Amino acid sequence: MTEIQYVSDESGNPIGVIIPIELWREIESEKETAYLLKSDNMKRRLLEAKERPDGIPFEEACEKLGIWVVDKCRQVAKSTESVPPAVAGGL
């Protein structure tokens, strides 16, 4: 079960929450997807990318994008085997 902690002020009014990082990443991902789907053009591109059978490794995408902070790419790559075809198709 996911443990959510509520933060209250001195009067007992809730002012924030502390949530596990896995849940936060899921929320961020859902918000990003919802944002991208607001655009008809982006929605079309994402649906096309979903149909593509292959992608490229995350570190290769970082290199192609000119992201030279290799340690950050490797850190993120540990949790992601490859870049979604939507991104890879634009490289």
C-alpha positions as CSV (number, residue, x, y, z in Angstrom):
1,M,0.0,0.0,0.0
2,T,1.3,3.5,-0.9
3,E,2.0,5.6,2.2
4,I,1.0,9.2,1.8
5,Q,1.9,11.6,4.6
6,Y,-0.1,14.8,5.1
7,V,1.7,18.0,6.2
8,S,-0.3,20.4,8.4
9,D,0.3,23.9,9.7
10,E,0.3,24.8,13.4
11,S,-3.5,25.1,13.2
12,G,-3.9,21.6,11.8
13,N,-4.9,22.8,8.3
14,P,-3.4,20.5,5.6
15,I,-0.9,22.4,3.5
16,G,0.9,19.6,1.7
17,V,1.6,15.9,1.2
18,I,4.7,13.7,1.0
19,I,4.3,10.8,-1.4
20,P,6.7,8.0,-2.6
21,I,8.8,9.0,-5.6
22,E,7.3,6.2,-7.7
23,L,3.8,7.7,-7.2
24,W,5.2,11.2,-8.0
25,R,6.7,9.9,-11.3
26,E,3.5,8.3,-12.3
27,I,1.6,11.5,-11.6
28,E,4.1,13.6,-13.6
29,S,3.9,11.2,-16.5
30,E,0.1,11.3,-16.5
31,K,0.1,15.1,-16.4
32,E,2.6,15.3,-19.3
33,T,0.6,12.9,-21.4
34,A,-2.6,14.8,-20.7
35,Y,-0.8,18.1,-21.7
36,L,0.5,16.5,-24.9
37,L,-2.9,15.1,-25.9
38,K,-4.4,18.6,-25.8
39,S,-2.8,19.3,-29.2
40,D,-4.4,17.5,-32.1
41,N,-1.0,17.4,-33.9
42,M,0.8,16.0,-30.9
43,K,-1.9,13.5,-30.3
44,R,-1.6,12.3,-33.9
45,R,2.2,12.0,-33.6
46,L,1.9,10.1,-30.3
47,L,-0.6,7.7,-31.8
48,E,1.7,7.1,-34.8
49,A,4.6,6.6,-32.6
50,K,2.7,4.0,-30.5
51,E,2.4,1.9,-33.7
52,R,6.1,1.9,-34.4
53,P,7.7,-1.3,-33.3
54,D,11.1,0.0,-32.3
55,G,12.9,2.8,-30.5
56,I,16.5,3.7,-29.7
57,P,18.5,3.4,-26.5
58,F,18.1,6.4,-24.1
59,E,21.8,7.2,-24.1
60,E,21.8,7.3,-27.9
61,A,18.9,9.8,-27.9
62,C,20.8,12.0,-25.4
63,E,23.8,12.0,-27.7
64,K,21.7,12.8,-30.7
65,L,20.0,15.6,-28.9
66,G,23.3,17.0,-27.8
67,I,22.8,16.4,-24.1
68,W,26.3,16.0,-22.8
69,V,25.4,15.4,-19.2
70,V,26.1,11.7,-19.6
71,D,25.7,10.8,-15.9
72,K,22.2,12.2,-15.9
73,C,21.3,10.2,-19.1
74,R,22.7,7.1,-17.5
75,Q,20.8,7.7,-14.3
76,V,17.5,8.0,-16.1
77,A,18.4,5.2,-18.5
78,K,18.6,2.8,-15.6
79,S,14.8,3.0,-15.4
80,T,14.2,3.2,-19.1
81,E,15.5,0.7,-21.6
82,S,14.8,2.8,-24.7
83,V,13.4,6.1,-25.8
84,P,9.8,5.9,-27.0
85,P,9.5,5.7,-30.8
86,A,7.7,9.1,-30.7
87,V,11.0,10.7,-29.6
88,A,13.3,8.5,-31.6
89,G,11.3,9.2,-34.8
90,G,12.1,12.9,-34.4
91,L,15.9,12.4,-34.1
